[in-house]
Amino acid sequence: YAATLAELSLTPPADVTKFYAFTILPDNDARPPTFTITATPAGTQVPDGNLTLTSTGDKKRKDGTLEW
């Protein structure tokens, strides 16, 4: 899996990047390979906490225990 949105030729819209910064953490050594995408909030979205999505489809927010 790619480690950045740029490697995927993706650019999030400005109205999204105004409120979230995105990181991708791939583990290409795992079998099968896995990834976790994290959206870190900014501005008025900070109370939301980090939003994560994994390669298994798990979606979490804030403390990692709540679904979106």
PyMOL Python script that loads the backbone (N, CA, C, O; Angstrom):
from pymol import cmd

cmd.read_pdbstr("""\
ATOM      1  N   TYR A   1       0.821  -1.178   0.000  1.00  0.00           N
ATOM      2  CA  TYR A   1       0.000   0.000   0.000  1.00  0.00           C
ATOM      3  C   TYR A   1       0.874   1.253   0.000  1.00  0.00           C
ATOM      4  O   TYR A   1       2.019   1.228   0.452  1.00  0.00           O
ATOM      5  N   ALA A   2       0.319   2.340  -0.511  1.00  0.00           N
ATOM      6  CA  ALA A   2       1.022   3.617  -0.560  1.00  0.00           C
ATOM      7  C   ALA A   2       1.063   4.245   0.831  1.00  0.00           C
ATOM      8  O   ALA A   2       0.226   3.954   1.686  1.00  0.00           O
ATOM      9  N   ALA A   3       2.051   5.108   1.040  1.00  0.00           N
ATOM     10  CA  ALA A   3       2.214   5.764   2.331  1.00  0.00           C
ATOM     11  C   ALA A   3       1.718   7.207   2.329  1.00  0.00           C
ATOM     12  O   ALA A   3       1.645   7.835   3.385  1.00  0.00           O
ATOM     13  N   THR A   4       1.376   7.738   1.157  1.00  0.00           N
ATOM     14  CA  THR A   4       0.880   9.111   1.081  1.00  0.00           C
ATOM     15  C   THR A   4      -0.235   9.203   0.047  1.00  0.00           C
ATOM     16  O   THR A   4      -0.343   8.361  -0.845  1.00  0.00           O
ATOM     17  N   LEU A   5      -1.049  10.224   0.178  1.00  0.00           N
ATOM     18  CA  LEU A   5      -2.086  10.465  -0.825  1.00  0.00           C
ATOM     19  C   LEU A   5      -1.457  10.833  -2.155  1.00  0.00           C
ATOM     20  O   LEU A   5      -1.992  10.485  -3.208  1.00  0.00           O
ATOM     21  N   ALA A   6      -0.332  11.530  -2.126  1.00  0.00           N
ATOM     22  CA  ALA A   6       0.360  11.919  -3.363  1.00  0.00           C
ATOM     23  C   ALA A   6       0.784  10.689  -4.162  1.00  0.00           C
ATOM     24  O   ALA A   6       0.709  10.698  -5.390  1.00  0.00           O
ATOM     25  N   GLU A   7       1.231   9.626  -3.480  1.00  0.00           N
ATOM     26  CA  GLU A   7       1.605   8.390  -4.173  1.00  0.00           C
ATOM     27  C   GLU A   7       0.419   7.782  -4.899  1.00  0.00           C
ATOM     28  O   GLU A   7       0.590   7.040  -5.867  1.00  0.00           O
ATOM     29  N   LEU A   8      -0.773   8.093  -4.437  1.00  0.00           N
ATOM     30  CA  LEU A   8      -1.997   7.588  -5.056  1.00  0.00           C
ATOM     31  C   LEU A   8      -2.572   8.583  -6.067  1.00  0.00           C
ATOM     32  O   LEU A   8      -3.641   8.362  -6.636  1.00  0.00           O
ATOM     33  N   SER A   9      -1.845   9.679  -6.277  1.00  0.00           N
ATOM     34  CA  SER A   9      -2.296  10.768  -7.151  1.00  0.00           C
ATOM     35  C   SER A   9      -3.635  11.335  -6.684  1.00  0.00           C
ATOM     36  O   SER A   9      -4.494  11.684  -7.495  1.00  0.00           O
ATOM     37  N   LEU A  10      -3.797  11.422  -5.365  1.00  0.00           N
ATOM     38  CA  LEU A  10      -5.019  11.964  -4.777  1.00  0.00           C
ATOM     39  C   LEU A  10      -4.729  13.278  -4.064  1.00  0.00           C
ATOM     40  O   LEU A  10      -3.730  13.406  -3.356  1.00  0.00           O
ATOM     41  N   THR A  11      -5.600  14.236  -4.254  1.00  0.00           N
ATOM     42  CA  THR A  11      -5.539  15.498  -3.537  1.00  0.00           C
ATOM     43  C   THR A  11      -6.920  15.772  -2.965  1.00  0.00           C
ATOM     44  O   THR A  11      -7.863  16.014  -3.719  1.00  0.00           O
ATOM     45  N   PRO A  12      -7.054  15.739  -1.636  1.00  0.00           N
ATOM     46  CA  PRO A  12      -8.358  16.023  -1.051  1.00  0.00           C
ATOM     47  C   PRO A  12      -8.791  17.453  -1.376  1.00  0.00           C
ATOM     48  O   PRO A  12      -7.942  18.331  -1.535  1.00  0.00           O
ATOM     49  N   PRO A  13     -10.080  17.694  -1.476  1.00  0.00           N
ATOM     50  CA  PRO A  13     -10.572  19.041  -1.736  1.00  0.00           C
ATOM     51  C   PRO A  13     -10.158  20.020  -0.629  1.00  0.00           C
ATOM     52  O   PRO A  13     -10.009  19.632   0.530  1.00  0.00           O
ATOM     53  N   ALA A  14      -9.978  21.277  -0.999  1.00  0.00           N
ATOM     54  CA  ALA A  14      -9.562  22.305  -0.042  1.00  0.00           C
ATOM     55  C   ALA A  14     -10.548  22.446   1.112  1.00  0.00           C
ATOM     56  O   ALA A  14     -10.140  22.726   2.239  1.00  0.00           O
ATOM     57  N   ASP A  15     -11.839  22.257   0.849  1.00  0.00           N
ATOM     58  CA  ASP A  15     -12.810  22.387   1.939  1.00  0.00           C
ATOM     59  C   ASP A  15     -12.706  21.229   2.933  1.00  0.00           C
ATOM     60  O   ASP A  15     -13.262  21.311   4.028  1.00  0.00           O
ATOM     61  N   VAL A  16     -12.009  20.159   2.574  1.00  0.00           N
ATOM     62  CA  VAL A  16     -11.756  19.053   3.493  1.00  0.00           C
ATOM     63  C   VAL A  16     -10.429  19.263   4.215  1.00  0.00           C
ATOM     64  O   VAL A  16     -10.356  19.095   5.432  1.00  0.00           O
ATOM     65  N   THR A  17      -9.377  19.627   3.480  1.00  0.00           N
ATOM     66  CA  THR A  17      -8.062  19.816   4.100  1.00  0.00           C
ATOM     67  C   THR A  17      -8.035  21.024   5.035  1.00  0.00           C
ATOM     68  O   THR A  17      -7.115  21.166   5.841  1.00  0.00           O
ATOM     69  N   LYS A  18      -9.024  21.881   4.930  1.00  0.00           N
ATOM     70  CA  LYS A  18      -9.160  22.995   5.863  1.00  0.00           C
ATOM     71  C   LYS A  18      -9.438  22.469   7.273  1.00  0.00           C
ATOM     72  O   LYS A  18      -9.085  23.111   8.262  1.00  0.00           O
ATOM     73  N   PHE A  19     -10.069  21.305   7.356  1.00  0.00           N
ATOM     74  CA  PHE A  19     -10.475  20.754   8.640  1.00  0.00           C
ATOM     75  C   PHE A  19      -9.765  19.462   9.037  1.00  0.00           C
ATOM     76  O   PHE A  19      -9.815  19.075  10.205  1.00  0.00           O
ATOM     77  N   TYR A  20      -9.104  18.783   8.094  1.00  0.00           N
ATOM     78  CA  TYR A  20      -8.444  17.508   8.402  1.00  0.00           C
ATOM     79  C   TYR A  20      -7.119  17.370   7.661  1.00  0.00           C
ATOM     80  O   TYR A  20      -6.992  17.776   6.506  1.00  0.00           O
ATOM     81  N   ALA A  21      -6.135  16.790   8.345  1.00  0.00           N
ATOM     82  CA  ALA A  21      -4.870  16.382   7.729  1.00  0.00           C
ATOM     83  C   ALA A  21      -4.883  14.857   7.697  1.00  0.00           C
ATOM     84  O   ALA A  21      -5.284  14.216   8.668  1.00  0.00           O
ATOM     85  N   PHE A  22      -4.448  14.282   6.592  1.00  0.00           N
ATOM     86  CA  PHE A  22      -4.521  12.835   6.409  1.00  0.00           C
ATOM     87  C   PHE A  22      -3.146  12.189   6.439  1.00  0.00           C
ATOM     88  O   PHE A  22      -2.185  12.713   5.875  1.00  0.00           O
ATOM     89  N   THR A  23      -3.066  11.042   7.106  1.00  0.00           N
ATOM     90  CA  THR A  23      -1.851  10.228   7.083  1.00  0.00           C
ATOM     91  C   THR A  23      -2.248   8.792   6.791  1.00  0.00           C
ATOM     92  O   THR A  23      -3.330   8.337   7.159  1.00  0.00           O
ATOM     93  N   ILE A  24      -1.344   8.092   6.120  1.00  0.00           N
ATOM     94  CA  ILE A  24      -1.548   6.683   5.813  1.00  0.00           C
ATOM     95  C   ILE A  24      -0.376   5.913   6.417  1.00  0.00           C
ATOM     96  O   ILE A  24       0.786   6.262   6.205  1.00  0.00           O
ATOM     97  N   LEU A  25      -0.691   4.882   7.157  1.00  0.00           N
ATOM     98  CA  LEU A  25       0.339   4.035   7.749  1.00  0.00           C
ATOM     99  C   LEU A  25       0.176   2.629   7.181  1.00  0.00           C
ATOM    100  O   LEU A  25      -0.623   1.838   7.683  1.00  0.00           O
ATOM    101  N   PRO A  26       0.951   2.316   6.114  1.00  0.00           N
ATOM    102  CA  PRO A  26       0.865   0.963   5.559  1.00  0.00           C
ATOM    103  C   PRO A  26       1.795   0.008   6.295  1.00  0.00           C
ATOM    104  O   PRO A  26       2.824   0.421   6.830  1.00  0.00           O
ATOM    105  N   ASP A  27       1.435  -1.248   6.320  1.00  0.00           N
ATOM    106  CA  ASP A  27       2.331  -2.299   6.788  1.00  0.00           C
ATOM    107  C   ASP A  27       2.402  -3.326   5.674  1.00  0.00           C
ATOM    108  O   ASP A  27       1.660  -4.308   5.655  1.00  0.00           O
ATOM    109  N   ASN A  28       3.311  -3.073   4.748  1.00  0.00           N
ATOM    110  CA  ASN A  28       3.449  -3.934   3.579  1.00  0.00           C
ATOM    111  C   ASN A  28       4.179  -5.234   3.879  1.00  0.00           C
ATOM    112  O   ASN A  28       4.227  -6.127   3.034  1.00  0.00           O
ATOM    113  N   ASP A  29       4.751  -5.348   5.085  1.00  0.00           N
ATOM    114  CA  ASP A  29       5.412  -6.595   5.480  1.00  0.00           C
ATOM    115  C   ASP A  29       4.421  -7.595   6.075  1.00  0.00           C
ATOM    116  O   ASP A  29       4.704  -8.791   6.138  1.00  0.00           O
ATOM    117  N   ALA A  30       3.272  -7.109   6.508  1.00  0.00           N
ATOM    118  CA  ALA A  30       2.242  -8.000   7.064  1.00  0.00           C
ATOM    119  C   ALA A  30       1.678  -8.870   5.944  1.00  0.00           C
ATOM    120  O   ALA A  30       1.727  -8.495   4.773  1.00  0.00           O
ATOM    121  N   ARG A  31       1.150 -10.023   6.309  1.00  0.00           N
ATOM    122  CA  ARG A  31       0.521 -10.909   5.328  1.00  0.00           C
ATOM    123  C   ARG A  31      -0.896 -11.193   5.741  1.00  0.00           C
ATOM    124  O   ARG A  31      -1.093 -11.920   6.715  1.00  0.00           O
ATOM    125  N   PRO A  32      -1.901 -10.669   5.066  1.00  0.00           N
ATOM    126  CA  PRO A  32      -1.794  -9.771   3.923  1.00  0.00           C
ATOM    127  C   PRO A  32      -1.407  -8.363   4.377  1.00  0.00           C
ATOM    128  O   PRO A  32      -1.561  -8.030   5.552  1.00  0.00           O
ATOM    129  N   PRO A  33      -0.902  -7.530   3.450  1.00  0.00           N
ATOM    130  CA  PRO A  33      -0.551  -6.151   3.808  1.00  0.00           C
ATOM    131  C   PRO A  33      -1.770  -5.417   4.393  1.00  0.00           C
ATOM    132  O   PRO A  33      -2.914  -5.715   4.050  1.00  0.00           O
ATOM    133  N   THR A  34      -1.500  -4.467   5.269  1.00  0.00           N
ATOM    134  CA  THR A  34      -2.569  -3.708   5.919  1.00  0.00           C
ATOM    135  C   THR A  34      -2.281  -2.215   5.845  1.00  0.00           C
ATOM    136  O   THR A  34      -1.178  -1.804   5.485  1.00  0.00           O
ATOM    137  N   PHE A  35      -3.280  -1.409   6.188  1.00  0.00           N
ATOM    138  CA  PHE A  35      -3.071   0.035   6.291  1.00  0.00           C
ATOM    139  C   PHE A  35      -4.039   0.611   7.312  1.00  0.00           C
ATOM    140  O   PHE A  35      -5.078   0.028   7.619  1.00  0.00           O
ATOM    141  N   THR A  36      -3.662   1.777   7.829  1.00  0.00           N
ATOM    142  CA  THR A  36      -4.537   2.597   8.656  1.00  0.00           C
ATOM    143  C   THR A  36      -4.452   4.016   8.125  1.00  0.00           C
ATOM    144  O   THR A  36      -3.361   4.570   7.991  1.00  0.00           O
ATOM    145  N   ILE A  37      -5.603   4.608   7.823  1.00  0.00           N
ATOM    146  CA  ILE A  37      -5.679   5.999   7.397  1.00  0.00           C
ATOM    147  C   ILE A  37      -6.221   6.790   8.579  1.00  0.00           C
ATOM    148  O   ILE A  37      -7.235   6.420   9.171  1.00  0.00           O
ATOM    149  N   THR A  38      -5.539   7.882   8.917  1.00  0.00           N
ATOM    150  CA  THR A  38      -5.973   8.737  10.016  1.00  0.00           C
ATOM    151  C   THR A  38      -6.255  10.133   9.501  1.00  0.00           C
ATOM    152  O   THR A  38      -5.447  10.717   8.779  1.00  0.00           O
ATOM    153  N   ALA A  39      -7.410  10.662   9.878  1.00  0.00           N
ATOM    154  CA  ALA A  39      -7.766  12.051   9.599  1.00  0.00           C
ATOM    155  C   ALA A  39      -7.652  12.795  10.927  1.00  0.00           C
ATOM    156  O   ALA A  39      -8.424  12.555  11.855  1.00  0.00           O
ATOM    157  N   THR A  40      -6.675  13.704  11.003  1.00  0.00           N
ATOM    158  CA  THR A  40      -6.449  14.479  12.219  1.00  0.00           C
ATOM    159  C   THR A  40      -7.152  15.818  12.070  1.00  0.00           C
ATOM    160  O   THR A  40      -6.864  16.563  11.134  1.00  0.00           O
ATOM    161  N   PRO A  41      -8.072  16.137  12.983  1.00  0.00           N
ATOM    162  CA  PRO A  41      -8.871  17.344  12.835  1.00  0.00           C
ATOM    163  C   PRO A  41      -8.121  18.626  13.164  1.00  0.00           C
ATOM    164  O   PRO A  41      -7.139  18.635  13.908  1.00  0.00           O
ATOM    165  N   ALA A  42      -8.626  19.708  12.577  1.00  0.00           N
ATOM    166  CA  ALA A  42      -8.109  21.055  12.842  1.00  0.00           C
ATOM    167  C   ALA A  42      -9.307  21.992  12.974  1.00  0.00           C
ATOM    168  O   ALA A  42     -10.421  21.663  12.568  1.00  0.00           O
ATOM    169  N   GLY A  43      -9.056  23.142  13.541  1.00  0.00           N
ATOM    170  CA  GLY A  43     -10.108  24.152  13.637  1.00  0.00           C
ATOM    171  C   GLY A  43     -11.320  23.660  14.403  1.00  0.00           C
ATOM    172  O   GLY A  43     -11.193  23.059  15.470  1.00  0.00           O
ATOM    173  N   THR A  44     -12.495  23.918  13.850  1.00  0.00           N
ATOM    174  CA  THR A  44     -13.743  23.578  14.536  1.00  0.00           C
ATOM    175  C   THR A  44     -13.994  22.077  14.633  1.00  0.00           C
ATOM    176  O   THR A  44     -14.883  21.653  15.372  1.00  0.00           O
ATOM    177  N   GLN A  45     -13.227  21.262  13.902  1.00  0.00           N
ATOM    178  CA  GLN A  45     -13.421  19.817  13.926  1.00  0.00           C
ATOM    179  C   GLN A  45     -12.634  19.128  15.036  1.00  0.00           C
ATOM    180  O   GLN A  45     -12.804  17.928  15.251  1.00  0.00           O
ATOM    181  N   VAL A  46     -11.774  19.861  15.747  1.00  0.00           N
ATOM    182  CA  VAL A  46     -10.929  19.262  16.785  1.00  0.00           C
ATOM    183  C   VAL A  46     -11.732  18.437  17.794  1.00  0.00           C
ATOM    184  O   VAL A  46     -11.257  17.376  18.200  1.00  0.00           O
ATOM    185  N   PRO A  47     -12.923  18.870  18.219  1.00  0.00           N
ATOM    186  CA  PRO A  47     -13.673  18.041  19.173  1.00  0.00           C
ATOM    187  C   PRO A  47     -14.006  16.638  18.652  1.00  0.00           C
ATOM    188  O   PRO A  47     -14.264  15.730  19.442  1.00  0.00           O
ATOM    189  N   ASP A  48     -14.002  16.460  17.336  1.00  0.00           N
ATOM    190  CA  ASP A  48     -14.273  15.135  16.778  1.00  0.00           C
ATOM    191  C   ASP A  48     -13.207  14.125  17.152  1.00  0.00           C
ATOM    192  O   ASP A  48     -13.493  12.930  17.233  1.00  0.00           O
ATOM    193  N   GLY A  49     -11.992  14.578  17.380  1.00  0.00           N
ATOM    194  CA  GLY A  49     -10.872  13.682  17.608  1.00  0.00           C
ATOM    195  C   GLY A  49     -10.440  13.040  16.301  1.00  0.00           C
ATOM    196  O   GLY A  49     -11.061  13.261  15.261  1.00  0.00           O
ATOM    197  N   ASN A  50      -9.380  12.248  16.350  1.00  0.00           N
ATOM    198  CA  ASN A  50      -8.882  11.570  15.151  1.00  0.00           C
ATOM    199  C   ASN A  50      -9.902  10.563  14.645  1.00  0.00           C
ATOM    200  O   ASN A  50     -10.553   9.872  15.428  1.00  0.00           O
ATOM    201  N   LEU A  51     -10.031  10.490  13.336  1.00  0.00           N
ATOM    202  CA  LEU A  51     -10.869   9.489  12.695  1.00  0.00           C
ATOM    203  C   LEU A  51      -9.940   8.506  12.006  1.00  0.00           C
ATOM    204  O   LEU A  51      -9.010   8.925  11.316  1.00  0.00           O
ATOM    205  N   THR A  52     -10.165   7.205  12.175  1.00  0.00           N
ATOM    206  CA  THR A  52      -9.306   6.212  11.531  1.00  0.00           C
ATOM    207  C   THR A  52     -10.138   5.213  10.743  1.00  0.00           C
ATOM    208  O   THR A  52     -11.277   4.898  11.089  1.00  0.00           O
ATOM    209  N   LEU A  53      -9.532   4.734   9.684  1.00  0.00           N
ATOM    210  CA  LEU A  53     -10.103   3.688   8.843  1.00  0.00           C
ATOM    211  C   LEU A  53      -8.994   2.688   8.564  1.00  0.00           C
ATOM    212  O   LEU A  53      -7.900   3.075   8.153  1.00  0.00           O
ATOM    213  N   THR A  54      -9.266   1.394   8.784  1.00  0.00           N
ATOM    214  CA  THR A  54      -8.251   0.374   8.547  1.00  0.00           C
ATOM    215  C   THR A  54      -8.593  -0.445   7.308  1.00  0.00           C
ATOM    216  O   THR A  54      -9.699  -0.368   6.773  1.00  0.00           O
ATOM    217  N   SER A  55      -7.623  -1.222   6.873  1.00  0.00           N
ATOM    218  CA  SER A  55      -7.815  -2.076   5.702  1.00  0.00           C
ATOM    219  C   SER A  55      -8.867  -3.155   5.945  1.00  0.00           C
ATOM    220  O   SER A  55      -9.366  -3.753   4.992  1.00  0.00           O
ATOM    221  N   THR A  56      -9.205  -3.409   7.190  1.00  0.00           N
ATOM    222  CA  THR A  56     -10.254  -4.387   7.486  1.00  0.00           C
ATOM    223  C   THR A  56     -11.640  -3.742   7.557  1.00  0.00           C
ATOM    224  O   THR A  56     -12.640  -4.426   7.773  1.00  0.00           O
ATOM    225  N   GLY A  57     -11.689  -2.411   7.371  1.00  0.00           N
ATOM    226  CA  GLY A  57     -12.961  -1.707   7.386  1.00  0.00           C
ATOM    227  C   GLY A  57     -13.354  -1.143   8.739  1.00  0.00           C
ATOM    228  O   GLY A  57     -14.427  -0.554   8.867  1.00  0.00           O
ATOM    229  N   ASP A  58     -12.502  -1.311   9.763  1.00  0.00           N
ATOM    230  CA  ASP A  58     -12.793  -0.743  11.075  1.00  0.00           C
ATOM    231  C   ASP A  58     -12.725   0.781  11.000  1.00  0.00           C
ATOM    232  O   ASP A  58     -11.777   1.341  10.451  1.00  0.00           O
ATOM    233  N   LYS A  59     -13.729   1.441  11.552  1.00  0.00           N
ATOM    234  CA  LYS A  59     -13.774   2.898  11.609  1.00  0.00           C
ATOM    235  C   LYS A  59     -13.872   3.294  13.075  1.00  0.00           C
ATOM    236  O   LYS A  59     -14.742   2.808  13.797  1.00  0.00           O
ATOM    237  N   LYS A  60     -12.986   4.171  13.512  1.00  0.00           N
ATOM    238  CA  LYS A  60     -12.978   4.612  14.908  1.00  0.00           C
ATOM    239  C   LYS A  60     -12.792   6.126  14.960  1.00  0.00           C
ATOM    240  O   LYS A  60     -12.304   6.748  14.017  1.00  0.00           O
ATOM    241  N   ARG A  61     -13.199   6.699  16.097  1.00  0.00           N
ATOM    242  CA  ARG A  61     -12.970   8.118  16.333  1.00  0.00           C
ATOM    243  C   ARG A  61     -12.579   8.355  17.780  1.00  0.00           C
ATOM    244  O   ARG A  61     -12.727   7.473  18.627  1.00  0.00           O
ATOM    245  N   LYS A  62     -12.092   9.522  18.051  1.00  0.00           N
ATOM    246  CA  LYS A  62     -11.680   9.971  19.377  1.00  0.00           C
ATOM    247  C   LYS A  62     -10.744   9.008  20.067  1.00  0.00           C
ATOM    248  O   LYS A  62      -9.566   8.937  19.716  1.00  0.00           O
ATOM    249  N   ASP A  63     -11.240   8.262  21.044  1.00  0.00           N
ATOM    250  CA  ASP A  63     -10.364   7.410  21.856  1.00  0.00           C
ATOM    251  C   ASP A  63     -10.146   6.030  21.240  1.00  0.00           C
ATOM    252  O   ASP A  63      -9.544   5.159  21.869  1.00  0.00           O
ATOM    253  N   GLY A  64     -10.634   5.823  20.010  1.00  0.00           N
ATOM    254  CA  GLY A  64     -10.429   4.550  19.347  1.00  0.00           C
ATOM    255  C   GLY A  64     -11.492   3.517  19.643  1.00  0.00           C
ATOM    256  O   GLY A  64     -11.404   2.387  19.163  1.00  0.00           O
ATOM    257  N   THR A  65     -12.508   3.886  20.433  1.00  0.00           N
ATOM    258  CA  THR A  65     -13.514   2.896  20.785  1.00  0.00           C
ATOM    259  C   THR A  65     -14.877   3.160  20.144  1.00  0.00           C
ATOM    260  O   THR A  65     -15.741   2.283  20.146  1.00  0.00           O
ATOM    261  N   LEU A  66     -15.076   4.351  19.600  1.00  0.00           N
ATOM    262  CA  LEU A  66     -16.381   4.710  19.066  1.00  0.00           C
ATOM    263  C   LEU A  66     -16.387   4.666  17.549  1.00  0.00           C
ATOM    264  O   LEU A  66     -15.470   5.174  16.904  1.00  0.00           O
ATOM    265  N   GLU A  67     -17.409   4.065  16.986  1.00  0.00           N
ATOM    266  CA  GLU A  67     -17.550   4.104  15.518  1.00  0.00           C
ATOM    267  C   GLU A  67     -17.912   5.517  15.102  1.00  0.00           C
ATOM    268  O   GLU A  67     -18.441   6.290  15.900  1.00  0.00           O
ATOM    269  N   TRP A  68     -17.626   5.853  13.854  1.00  0.00           N
ATOM    270  CA  TRP A  68     -17.947   7.201  13.357  1.00  0.00           C
ATOM    271  C   TRP A  68     -19.407   7.463  13.495  1.00  0.00           C
ATOM    272  O   TRP A  68     -19.877   8.542  13.133  1.00  0.00           O
TER     273      TRP A  68
END
""", "prot")
cmd.dss("prot")
cmd.show_as("cartoon", "prot")
cmd.util.cbc("prot")
cmd.orient("prot")
